[in-house]
Amino acid sequence: MIRSWWELGKCPEFAGLKFWKWAHMLGFRGHFSTKSRCYSTLGALRDARRAWRTEQARAHAGLPDLDPSTTLVIGHWAYHGSGYSPGTELLAAAVWHRRELERQFTAEGGC
């Protein structure tokens, strides 16, 4: 793979990409373009994949074709309850108790 990049780096049409400069990174847990969105040369591929997946999800959900001049807003609200769940209620009570002990300790002249 590294040799291929060196060879591609010699081609005039790829000279601006400086493949030779980054060839040493190819064997070390992926190429930089797969790790960083800022410097990625794969943005067009990612955009095409996102558009394809969006279209597949739209078709699967049975939604109509989208008009590019409009904005589709999908919202669904459901009441899930109020207050703490049993586990978080126990955690909150433990935190409250600990803080009360610290306040009492400070009020009694503790450090």
Secondary structure, 3 states (H helix, E strand, C coil): CHHHHHHHHHCHHHHHHCHHHHHHHCCCCCCHHHHCCCCCCCHHHHHHHHHHHHHHHHHHHCCCCCCCCCCCCCCCCCCCCCCCCHHHHHHHHHHHHHHHHHHHHHHCCCC
